[in-house]
Each structure stands twice: as structure tokens, then as C-alpha cells.
Amino acid sequence: MFLRCLLVPTAPGLDPTRRLDAALRLSRRLHAHIGVGFIAPGPELVLAALAGTAPVSSATVAAIREGTRAAAAEGRAALQTWCAREGVPFMPAVERLDATFATWTESSGEVERVLTLAGRVADLVVVDRPDPDIPFTGRALDTALFSVGRPTLMVGEAVPHDLLDHVVVAWNGSLEGTRLIGQSIALLHAASRVTLVQVRTGRAEEAKAADLCAHVRWHGIVAEPSTLAAGEGRSVGSAILDAAERGAPPCSPSVPTPTAGCASSCSAASPVR
């Protein structure tokens, strides 16, 4: 499966530059295009949030709509500026399957509904790490993970130069993890190094990272298995993130410690329930 359509959702007042930079570095490796989806709440949602704090009138509705149009125009102009700086064609008349370019779409409604529908006709969704002060970031991540059904790339504070230098995959044998592997074969093929990790839990013997390594080898991917110990008072998620920050899980003596890879600031994510 080729990953050719990367979706970068954004909203009024948000700066998508980090996500655009991450998407571009992937796009140039995968010959993919970047679709930026601007999602704004409709007047009815804004009015519901303002219920009891401001009088509702036709002028209020008109002001909300005008504010949305202005935010969308500002976002589109910022994307065009970014495209010009990075040498990325913006909304080209001829769209080649093997070319990197950027497109812009505008939608109105609840983040969850709009992003779910848009993400299901994309190959990968690029979101920010959740920020409690920016509700859109948490809503976008939750929707991408649990509703879209496509691989999700969560971008941190810094974007590595090569996102595919070292890919770390967390494996627990779940249905979601299985689907992620199947949909991410193209990413694993493009990676310079792949490590498949599992956390030692009561069910670790049921789904071994070594078994998954054997499977992906049939697809031409040489991956290293490794097992992590969660430790007392430490969650499975924390163990995986700590290992990714170090660049590789150190718990398997047969796996050498590699140089830091993309997982320290960008994570290919799948739901862990």
C-alpha cells in the first residue's frame, strides 16, 4: 500500500507549521501530497458555547461567519507562504500521483465528525501533541486514533530532519495494532531501521514482537524485536515513550542501542486500550 495522501487538520488561530514540516519530510520520501483541512465550528456551535453570555441576533451570526471567513483566509495565505518558502506547489492544476504538493479545504462543524470523514479518505493523519490550553489538539488526536481508522503521526516540539531514520513500533497484538501494521508497510519499507517493541505484561507471551518481526520479513522489512519492562508504578505507555525518547528499547540484550530516532519528537500512533 502506498501512502500518498497525508492529512494535516487545522483550525482558526492554530499554527500548523510543525505538522506541515513533518508532513513534507515524509511526503518527499513517499512521493505523497499534503492535504490541509481547515475545520471551523459553525455559527450554531459558537452560539451554543456562548449561550447566556451574549445576546443572539442576526448581527451576532453575521459576525461569527465573518470571523470564520477571515480566519480561513489567513490560514490559506499562511499555507501559501509556507509552500513558497519550501518550494511546494500549491493547488496545482495537474495533480501527479508521484508528486509532492499541497491542497487546502475548508469545512464547518464538530471536529470529531469532520475529521473522521476527512481522515477516512486519507492515508495518514498528522496531529499535534495534545495541549490542555488548545482543546482542538486533544480532540484531533482522540478522533484520529479512535475514529478515523488510519495511521496517525503525532508531532512534538521539534521535528527531526529524517522522520524515517529509525521507526519504533509498539506491538501488543491488538486489532488496532494489526491494522496499523498493515496500513504502514510503506513507512516501514522506507525506514532506515525498524524496532518492534512489546512491554512485558501478563499477556506478553500471546503476542510476541519476534513473531511480528518474522511476519514483516515476508514483506522485505528487517526489524529488531525488543521487550520492555513496565516496572512497578509505571504504565505501559510510559515505558514505550521512555524507550522512544532514548532512541531504542534497551531491555533486549541482543538489540544494540541505536542512535536517537524520530520517535523522540514524532510518534506513529495507534490506540492502546
N, C-alpha and C positions, 0 to 999 in steps of 0.2 A: 504494500500500500504506500503510495506517495503522499507526503504531507505538503499540499500545495496551497492551502487556504488557512492563513493564520489570522485569528480574530483578536483585535485589541479593543475591548469595550471601554468607553469613557463617558463622562457626564459633565454637566456645567461646572465650571470652576476647577476642574482637575487638570493636572499636567501629566500627559501620558508619555513624556519623553523617555523615561527609563524603559517602559514597556515597548516603546517603538524601537529603541536601540537594541533591546534583546530580540525582538521580532526580526529586525533587519539582519542581525548576525546569524540567526537561524535561516532566514529566507535566502541569504546569499549562498549558504551551504546546501540548502534543499531545493533551490530554484522555485521558491514559493512566493506568493504575493500576500500583502498585508491589507486586511480589511479593517478599517477603524469604524467602529459602531458607536455613534453618539446617542446616548439614552437620556432623555429628559422626562421628568414627570409631567403629565398633562395638567391643565388648569384644575380639573376636579381633584386630583391628588394633592396639589398645593393648597387648594381651598380646604380640603379635609384636615390637612396639617395645621392650618391657620384658624380652624373652627374656634369661634369665641374670642379670637384676638384681633380680628379686623372685620369691618363690615364687608359683606359680599355685594358687589354691584357689577354692572357691565364694564365699568371703568377698571375695576379690580381684575376681572378676567382678561381684559384687553392688555393691561399692564403685565400680567403674568405671561401671556403669549408673546408680547414684545420682548420681554426679558429672555424668554427661551430662544427666540429667533436671534437675538443679539449674541447670546452665549454660543449658539450653534455656529454663527458666522465667525465669531472669534476663534472657536475651536478649529474650524475648517481652515482659516487663514494661518493658524499656528502650524497645522499639519503641512500646508503648502510650503511654509518657510522651512520646516524640518526637511521635507523632501528635497527642496532646492539645495539645502546645505549638504545633504547626504548623497545627492545625485540619484535620487529615486524618482522615476516617472510618476506623476500624479494623475490619476484618472485617464490613462492613455486611451486613444481611440481604438487601437488594436491591442487586444489582450492575448499575449502568447502564453501557452501553458508552461513554458520553461523559463519565464522571465520574472524578475522581481519588480513590483510596482506597488503603489498604494491606492486604495479607494476609500471613499467617505460615504457613509449612510447616516441618516437621521431617523430616530424612532421616538415615539412618545408612549409612556405607560410605566407600569411597575417594572423595576429592574429584573425581577425574577422571571416574569413572563417573557419580556422582550429578549433577554439574554439567552434564555432557554431555547427559544425558537431560532435565534441567530446562530447560537453555538452548534446546534444540531446540523447545520448546513456548512460548518467549518471543519477543519481537521485538527485544530489545536486552539485553545483559548489562553490568552496571555493576560494575567491579572497581577495587581499589586499585593504585597503582603498586607494583611488587614491592619488598619489604623483606627483605633477607637474613636478618634476625632473626625474620621471621614467615613460615615456609615456605608457609603457606596462600596468601599473596598471590601468590607466583610460580606456584604450581600452578594457582591460579584463572585467572590471566592466560593462561598457556600453554593451558589447556583451552579457555577462551573463544575464543582466537584460532585454534587449530588443530584443535579437535574439534567445537565447537558448530555452526559454520556460520551464525552470526548476527552482526550488528554488535556491537562491543564498545566501551564507553566506559571509558577508564582515568582515574581521578580522582587528581589530585596533591594537594599540601599545602593549597592554597586552592581554593575553588570560586567562580568568577566569578558575579556577580549574574545575567548573561544568557549562558547557555551557547551560545545561537544568534545572538549578535551578529555573529560572524564565524567561519565554518566553513572550515577549511583541509583540503583532501583531497589526499593523496599518491597519485599515479597512475603505475603502471608497466605497465599493460596486462595484468596477470596475471589468472588465473581468479579468485583470491580477491578482487582489487580490483574486478573486474567484478561479482561477486556483491554485494560491499559497496555499490557504487553503486546497484544495483537494489533492494537492501533498505533503502537510506537516503534514497530520494527524498522521503519525508515530512519528514525532518530538513532536507534541502536546501531544500525549499519553505518551511519555517518560518524559515530563517536570514535575517538581515538582509543578510548579504553572504557570498558563496562565492568562494573562490580555489582553483583546481585547479593543483597544482604537480607537476613532474616533475624529477628530477635528471639532469643531463647525463651520460649513460654511453654506452658503445659501442652500446647498443641504443635510445637515446633517440628515434631517428627512426622506430622501428617503432610506438611508441605515444605520440602527441603529446597533451599536455594540451589543445591547441587543438581537437583532434578530439573529445575528450570534452566540451569546452565546447559545441561545436556539437550534440552529442547531447543533453545535458541541457536545452539551449534548447528542444528539441521538447517537453520536459515543463514548460515555463514557468519554467525556472530560468536566470537570467542569471549566469554565472560568469566570473571573470577567469583566464586562463591565465598561468602563470609557470614559468620554467625556472631551476633552481638548479645551481650548480657544486659538486661534492663537494669538489674540491681534493685536493692530494697529502696522503696520510696521514689523510684524513677520510672516514668511511664515509657511505653514502647515508642511513642512519638519522640520523646526527648532523647532516647538512645539513638534513634536514627538521625535526628538533626545534629546531635553532637558529633556523630561519626562523619556526617557530611561536612560539617564545619572543619573537621580535622583533615578532610580530603579523602579519607578512606577508613573503613572499619578496621581496627587493629586486633580484633579478638581471634582471628583465624591465623595460627602461626604459619600456615602455608602461603598466606597472601602478603606480599611485601607492602609496606606503607607507601602509597604513591604521592605525587605532588598534589597540591590542592586543586580541586576541580570546580566545576560550575555549581555544584550543589551548595557551596557556601553562601551564594547570594541569589541563585535561581534554582528553583526546585521543580522537577517534573512531578506532579502530584496526582495521587489517586485517593479516593475516600478510604479511610480506616474507621470501621465502625466498632 
